Amino acid sequence: FSYGFELENKCLTLSASIGISSYPNDGDRVFQLVSNADLAMYQAKKTGRNRVALYSNALAEDDRRLKEIEVRLKDVDADKEFTPYYMPIVDKEGKYKGFEVLLRWHSPHIGWVSPADFIPVAESCGVYEMIDMWVIEQTFKNYTFLQSLWPTPFTISINVSSAELNSDRFITQLEELSVRYAIPVGSFILEITETFAMEQSVDTIDWLDNIRQLGFKIAIDDFGTGYTSLMQMVDYPVDVIKFDKQLVERITQVKQQHLAKALINLCHIQGISVVAEGIETQSQSSSLKQANCDFQQGFLIAKPMPLCELQEWLNQHRLQAG
């Protein structure tokens, strides 16, 4: 496979993902060995493709857990098991200007489940729409209470599943909920992932435009984790680009700080605001302030917290409002 294959005077490049199981450690029957090799092959695909993966007990345990997550998600009691957490966002002066809503799930059967585990499962088994709408409705419900705690203007960012791409039903439900709870739509930002935004099509751009026409803002989340160029991003009808933690770590290194300023300036020229995620050190924060980054979020600023904890936290930080 390394050299491709000749076909009609053309060279076709192919990759191979291989899973391996061995007798007798991984099974003593043919169907067990084939099934376990198949599981290992999917692991090879999941970790980058064009590689070999060996079956292991740890891999089998992960597979069993994902299947358990799928079963429990299909029967989840959202009001009892899901909790929206709020992560504060600050501006260049360090004043609190917004919050990102992050979903947390505690299952009575399997305990705390990471979003990195259950969100992909939700998308693959078809319950993502229910989760998205639950988070959006809860956020709209809580807005008035949050506004009473923090009377100065702020924004709320909500993550939207990549599986919602081009869904007219999503836009209809979004509009209905915004009218029902009478929220100021201009204060809400819907975040879509960079890989989602790579879908360069007229339908996708129309879908984003329709959301913006309702008054909501659009953010590209996790920029720097995929292979999309910044020029592709600025061509999209978006209001905010969020630099991923890994990108932030790179561009805040001493030798790379000029890149931070250049990337941020390019966004500003297009009228796009920039949020740096994953800020963990004071040097990172200072470097991004010098690069004129609009907003920052990360554990240095505040961790995600449920609404009851956020209320106490906001009371302690009122003096920083502006």
C-alpha positions in Angstrom: 0.0 0.0 0.0 2.9 2.4 0.6 3.5 3.0 -3.1 0.0 3.0 -4.3 -1.4 1.0 -7.2 -1.2 1.5 -11.0 -4.6 1.6 -12.7 -5.1 2.9 -16.3 -1.8 4.8 -16.2 -2.7 6.4 -12.9 -1.4 5.8 -9.4 -4.1 5.4 -6.8 -3.0 6.1 -3.2 -4.6 4.0 -0.6 -4.2 3.6 3.2 -4.7 0.4 5.3 -6.0 0.2 8.8 -5.3 -3.2 10.4 -6.5 -4.8 13.5 -4.8 -7.9 15.0 -5.9 -10.5 17.5 -3.9 -13.6 18.5 -4.7 -17.1 19.6 -5.1 -18.1 22.4 -4.7 -14.9 24.5 -7.5 -13.0 22.6 -9.9 -15.9 22.0 -9.9 -19.6 21.4 -12.7 -19.6 18.8 -12.6 -18.2 15.3 -15.6 -15.8 15.8 -14.0 -14.4 18.9 -10.7 -13.8 17.1 -12.4 -12.2 14.1 -14.6 -10.0 16.3 -11.7 -8.8 18.4 -9.5 -8.1 15.3 -12.4 -6.1 13.9 -12.6 -4.1 17.2 -8.8 -3.5 17.0 -9.2 -2.4 13.3 -11.7 0.3 14.3 -9.3 1.5 16.9 -6.6 1.8 14.2 -9.1 4.0 12.2 -10.1 6.0 15.2 -6.4 6.9 16.1 -5.5 8.2 12.7 -5.9 5.4 10.1 -3.1 3.9 8.0 -1.8 2.0 11.0 -1.9 -1.3 13.0 -3.7 -1.8 16.3 -3.5 -4.8 18.6 -6.5 -6.1 20.5 -6.2 -5.7 24.3 -8.3 -6.1 27.4 -8.2 -2.3 27.8 -9.6 -1.9 24.3 -12.4 -4.4 25.1 -13.2 -2.5 28.3 -13.4 0.8 26.5 -15.7 -0.8 23.9 -18.0 -2.2 26.6 -18.1 1.2 28.3 -19.1 3.0 25.0 -21.9 0.4 24.5 -23.1 1.0 28.1 -23.0 4.8 27.5 -25.2 4.3 24.3 -27.7 2.2 26.2 -28.0 4.7 29.1 -28.2 7.7 26.8 -31.2 6.2 24.9 -33.0 6.0 28.3 -31.6 9.1 30.0 -33.7 11.3 32.3 -32.2 14.6 31.2 -33.7 16.7 34.0 -32.2 14.4 36.7 -28.9 13.4 35.1 -27.8 16.4 33.0 -26.4 19.6 34.5 -25.3 22.8 32.6 -22.0 24.2 33.8 -20.9 27.8 33.1 -17.4 28.8 32.3 -16.6 32.5 32.6 -15.0 34.5 29.7 -13.0 37.7 30.3 -12.1 40.6 27.9 -8.7 42.3 27.4 -9.1 44.2 30.7 -9.9 41.1 32.6 -13.5 42.0 33.1 -16.1 39.2 32.9 -18.0 39.5 29.7 -19.6 36.1 29.1 -20.0 32.4 29.8 -19.8 29.2 27.9 -22.3 26.5 28.7 -20.8 23.0 29.0 -22.9 19.9 29.6 -22.1 17.5 32.4 -23.7 14.1 32.8 -23.9 12.0 36.0 -25.6 8.6 35.3 -26.9 6.8 38.3 -25.7 3.6 36.7 -22.2 4.5 35.4 -21.3 7.6 37.3 -19.8 10.8 35.7 -19.3 10.5 32.0 -17.0 12.8 30.1 -18.5 14.9 27.2 -15.6 13.6 25.1 -17.1 10.1 25.6 -20.8 10.7 25.4 -21.1 13.4 22.7 -19.7 11.2 19.9 -21.9 8.4 21.1 -25.0 10.6 21.1 -24.2 11.7 17.5 -23.8 8.2 16.3 -26.9 6.8 18.0 -29.3 9.7 17.2 -30.0 11.3 20.6 -27.9 14.4 19.9 -30.9 16.5 18.9 -32.6 15.9 22.3 -29.4 16.8 24.1 -28.9 20.0 22.1 -32.4 21.2 22.6 -32.3 20.3 26.3 -29.2 22.4 26.8 -30.5 25.3 24.8 -33.9 25.3 26.6 -32.2 25.2 30.1 -29.9 28.0 29.1 -32.8 30.2 27.9 -34.7 29.4 31.1 -31.7 30.3 33.3 -30.9 33.6 31.5 -33.2 35.8 33.5 -31.8 34.5 36.8 -28.3 34.9 35.5 -29.0 38.4 34.4 -30.2 39.2 37.9 -26.9 38.1 39.3 -24.8 39.9 36.7 -26.7 43.0 35.5 -24.0 44.3 33.1 -24.2 43.0 29.5 -22.8 39.5 28.8 -22.9 36.8 26.2 -23.8 33.1 26.5 -22.1 30.6 24.3 -23.8 27.2 23.6 -22.2 24.3 21.8 -24.1 22.8 18.9 -23.6 19.2 17.8 -22.0 18.8 14.4 -24.8 16.4 13.5 -27.2 19.3 13.4 -25.6 20.4 10.1 -28.3 21.7 7.7 -31.1 20.7 9.9 -34.2 22.9 9.3 -35.9 21.3 12.3 -33.1 22.7 14.5 -33.6 26.2 13.3 -37.4 26.0 13.8 -37.0 24.7 17.3 -34.4 27.3 18.1 -36.7 30.1 17.0 -39.6 28.6 19.0 -37.6 28.4 22.2 -36.2 31.9 21.8 -39.8 33.3 21.4 -41.1 31.2 24.3 -38.5 32.4 26.8 -38.2 36.0 25.3 -34.5 35.9 25.4 -32.3 38.7 23.7 -31.0 36.5 20.9 -28.1 38.9 20.2 -26.6 37.9 23.5 -26.3 34.2 22.5 -23.5 32.6 20.5 -23.9 29.2 19.0 -20.6 27.3 18.7 -19.8 24.8 15.9 -16.6 22.9 15.7 -13.9 23.6 13.1 -14.4 20.2 11.5 -18.1 21.0 11.1 -17.2 24.3 9.5 -15.0 22.5 6.9 -18.2 21.4 5.2 -17.8 24.0 2.4 -21.2 24.0 0.7 -23.9 26.5 -0.2 -26.3 24.6 2.1 -24.0 25.0 5.1 -23.5 28.7 4.5 -27.3 29.2 4.0 -27.9 27.3 7.3 -25.5 29.5 9.2 -27.0 32.6 7.6 -30.5 31.5 8.6 -29.3 31.2 12.3 -27.7 34.7 12.1 -30.9 36.1 10.6 -32.7 35.0 13.8 -30.3 37.3 15.6 -27.9 34.7 17.1 -24.2 34.9 16.6 -22.0 32.1 15.3 -18.6 31.0 16.6 -16.1 28.5 15.1 -15.0 26.4 18.1 -11.7 24.4 18.5 -9.9 26.3 15.7 -6.4 24.7 15.3 -7.4 21.1 15.9 -8.2 20.3 12.2 -6.8 21.1 8.8 -8.9 24.1 7.9 -7.0 27.3 6.9 -7.9 30.5 8.6 -8.8 31.9 5.2 -11.6 29.3 4.9 -12.8 30.4 8.4 -13.0 34.1 7.5 -15.0 33.3 4.4 -17.7 31.9 6.6 -20.6 34.0 7.9 -19.3 33.9 11.5 -18.8 36.4 14.3 -16.3 34.7 16.5 -13.3 32.3 16.1 -12.2 30.3 19.2 -8.5 29.3 19.3 -8.1 25.8 20.7 -6.0 25.1 23.7 -3.3 23.3 21.6 -3.1 26.3 19.2 -2.9 28.7 22.1 0.0 26.7 23.6 1.9 27.0 20.4 1.3 30.7 19.5 2.1 31.9 23.1 5.6 30.4 23.0 8.3 33.1 22.7 9.4 32.2 19.2 5.8 32.0 17.9 4.2 35.1 19.5 4.3 37.0 16.2 1.9 34.4 14.8 -0.6 35.2 17.4 -0.7 38.8 16.5 -0.9 38.1 12.8 -3.8 35.5 13.2 -5.8 37.8 15.4 -5.2 40.8 13.2 -6.5 38.8 10.2 -9.7 37.9 12.1 -10.2 41.6 13.1 -9.8 42.8 9.5 -12.8 40.5 8.7 -14.8 41.8 11.7 -14.4 38.6 13.6 -13.7 38.5 17.4 -11.2 36.0 18.8 -11.5 34.0 22.0 -8.5 32.1 23.3 -9.4 28.8 25.1 -7.4 26.8 27.6 -5.6 29.7 29.3 -3.7 28.1 32.2 -0.7 30.4 32.9 -0.3 34.1 33.4 2.4 34.2 30.7 -0.2 32.8 28.2 -2.7 35.4 29.2 -0.2 38.3 29.0 1.1 37.1 25.6 -2.5 37.1 24.2 -3.3 40.5 25.6 -0.2 41.9 23.8 -1.5 40.3 20.6 -4.8 42.1 21.1 -6.9 39.0 21.6 -10.5 40.0 22.4 -11.4 37.4 25.0 -9.9 34.6 27.1 -11.2 31.6 29.0 -9.5 28.8 30.9 -8.7 27.4 34.4 -6.5 30.4 35.1 -9.6 32.6 34.9 -12.3 30.2 36.3 -13.3 26.6 36.0 -16.7 25.5 34.7 -19.3 25.4 37.5 -23.0 24.7 38.0 -25.4 27.6 38.3 -25.6 27.4 42.1 -21.8 27.5 42.4 -21.7 30.3 39.8 -24.1 32.4 41.8 -21.7 32.4 44.8 -18.7 33.0 42.4 -20.3 36.0 40.8 -21.2 37.5 44.1 -17.5 37.4 45.0 -16.4 39.0 41.6 -19.0 41.8 41.2 -16.3 44.4 41.6 -14.7 43.2 38.3 -17.9 43.9 36.3 -17.6 46.8 33.8 
